[in-house]
Amino acid sequence: MDELIEVLEDIKEDVDFEHIDNLVDGRYLDSLDILQIISALNDEFDISIPAADIIPANFNSAKSMWAMVQRLQEE
């Protein structure tokens, strides 16, 4: 999870990813941020995030992103 937080902070350093749980709904992240996050997660964790997983629920918190990463690594 710490590795994920580092990746997220590299993209958007002024957001408290450890405590905010409405990153998309609260407009902390915009669509460009999400695209950067998807690319970074794909590279960093050697996964491929399918279009079906690109929904706000998967990007609203670091915890939900981490759960998605772990699930995709297992597939």
N, C-alpha and C positions, 0 to 999 in steps of 0.2 A: 504494500500500500504506500510506503514511503517513496518508492520509485515513481509511482503514479503521481503523487503530490508534486514531486520535483518536475515531472514532465508538464503538469498543469501550470505550475508557477512559472515555468519558462515561457509559456504561451501568454499567460495573463497574470502578471506578478502582483497586481493590486487587489486580488480576490482571495478571501480566506476559504480555501477549498476544504480545509479540515472541519469547518463548522457550518458552512452554508449548505442548506439542503433544498434550495429552490433556484439553482444556478440559471436554468432556462426560464422558468416561470417568473422569477424575480428580475429577469433581464440583465443578469450579471454577465451572461454569455450571449453573443449574437451568432448569426449563422456562419460568419467567417471564422469566429472562434471555434465553433463546432467542427468545421472542416479541418482546421489546423489540429484540433484534438484528435480527430479520427485518423489523420495522417500520422501524427506522432505515436498514437497507440498502436497502429498497425506496424510501424517500424520498430518501436521500442519492445513490444511484447510478441512480435512475430505472429500476428493474427490478421484476419481480414474481416472487418466489420461489414456485414451484409446490410443492404438498404433497409431491410425489414427491422433491423435493430436501431436504426437512426430515428429514434423517437425521444421526445423530451424526458420521459421517465428514466431512460438509460443515461441521461446526461445532467440530471438535476442535482446530483451530488457526487462527490468523489467515491463514496461508498457504492452507489449504483453503477458507476463506471467500472469500479474494481470488480464487482460481481459479474458484469458483462465480460470483462477481460478474462476472468477466471473460467467462465463458462465456455468462451470461444477457444481458449487454450486447451480445454478438455475435449473439444469436438474434433 
